Amino acid sequence: MPEKITISLPEEMLGDIKAAIDAGEFTNTSEAIRDALRQWKRSRTVIALNDAELRELVAEGRKSGKPVEGEPALKRLRAKYAAMTQTARK
C-alpha cells in the first residue's frame, strides 16, 4: 500500500505539473511526481557508475550491432505500435 506524504513546491514547479496534467501527459499530480522520482532515481544510477562501468556499457553497445539513426527507428516503432493498437481495437 502506498504511503501518503505531503510536500511543498514552489509555484513555478506546481505550475509545470499542472500544465503537464492539462496537456494530458499525466492524469494527476501523484502520477507526475512518481514519474519525476523515477527519472531522478535513474539519473542517480547513471551518476553512480564509475568510469570502468561506463566503458563496459559503451563496449557492450558497440558489440550489439550496427548503429541506427534514432529518429527513424522511433518513427518505425511508433507506426508499428499504432498499427498494433488499431488491430487490437477491431
N, C-alpha and C positions, 0 to 999 in steps of 0.2 A: 504494500500500500504506500503510495507516495506521501511524503511528509510535506505539509504546507509550511511555507516560510513567508516572511514579509521583507521586502527590500524597498529601498528608497532610490529613485533615479532622478537625475537632472531632467528638467523639462525637455531639453533637446533630445535626450535618449528616449524618453517616453513618446515624444512626437514621432521619432523614427519608427518606433514599434507600432504605433497607431497607424502610421502611413503604410507600413508593410501589411498590416491587417486589412486596411481599407483597399489596398491593391490586390488583395486575395492571396498574398504569399503565405499567410498564416490564418488560422481560424480564430485564434485568441491570443492573449498576452502570454499565457503559460507556454503555448507551443513555440512562440517566438523566443522566449527566454531559454527553453530547453534546447532549441537549435543553436542559439548563441553559445550555450555552455558546451554543447558537443563540439562545436568548432574550436572553442578555447581549449578543450581537452586535447583535440587533435594537434593543435599548434604547439602545445606544451610537449607532446610526444615527439614531434619533429625537432623542436629546440633541444630536447634532452639527448638526441642522438649525437654520438661523438664522430669525429672525422672518419675513423675506420668504418663505422657502421654506415655512414653516408656513402663512402666509396664503395662498400659492398653492395648497397642498394643500386647505385649507378651502374656498377658492373652487371648486376642481375638484370637490370633494364636493358642494357646493351646486348646481352646474350639472348634476350627474349624474342628477338626477331627484328625485322626491318621496321624502322620508324614510320609512322604515318602522320599525315597532317591532321592536327586536332579538329579543326572546324569542319572539314569534310567528313571526318569519321563521326563526329557528333551529329551532323546532319543526317547521315545514313541511319544512325541508331534511332534518332527521333522519328524518322519516317518508318522504320521497322516497327517500333513500339506503337506508333499511331495506327498503323495497319492492323497490328495485333489487337488493339483496343476496339477498332471498328469491327473486326471479325468476331470478337467476343460478345459484342452488343447485339449481333444478328441472331 
